[in-house]
Amino acid sequence: MFHACVFVFQPGRIGNTWMGDPARLVMLEAVLNEVREKDLLGLTRSTGTILLDGLVDLTVCLYLLL
């Protein structure tokens, strides 16, 4: 009655920590530690570069076939 279905918590999503929900803060801290320790941002960046380079090469090859 006081909420809409769009505001129901979705699994895997970090919830609102405005009111200091300790469980969500601990979960957020754990997620951020994993991202930092495993350099997930750097790995994502390098994987994206490899993928983009491959797509550019593929575009050149396919363009020459036309």
N, C-alpha and C positions, 0 to 999 in steps of 0.2 A: 504494500500500500504506500509506503514511503520511499520506494525505490523503483527504478525501471530496470528491465532485463539487461539493458546495455551497460548498467553499472555493476552487474554481478561480477565477482572476482573470476578471472580466467586463469586456469592452471598455467604455470610457467611464466607468469607475468609478475614483475615486481610491483607490489601494491603501493598505495599512497602512504608515505611515511610522515605526513604533515603532523599528525597527532602523536608521533613517536612510537609507532608499533614496533616493539623490540624484536619480535620474530622476523619481521620484514627487513629490519636494519641488519640483523645477523646474516640473513640470506643474501642481501645486497653486498655486504662485505665479503662473503665467501665467493660470490660470483666475480667481483672485481679482483680479488686475489688470484683466482684461476686465470683470468684474462691477463693479468700482469706476469704471473709466474711462468706461464706457458707462451708468452709473447703472442697471443692470439691475434692481436691487431696487426703486428708485423707479418705474421704468416698469411693473414687475409690479404694484406697489401701485396705481398710478393706473388701469391696465387692469382690475384686479380690482374697483375701486370703480365704474368705468363699467359693467362686466358685472353687478355686483350691483344697481346702480340700475336697469338695464334689466330684470333678472329681477323685481325688486319691482314695477315698472310693469306688466310683463306679467302678474304674479300678480293685481294689482288689476283689470286689464282682463278677464282670464278669469273672475275671481270674479264680476264684475258680469254676465257672460253667463249664469251658472247660474240 
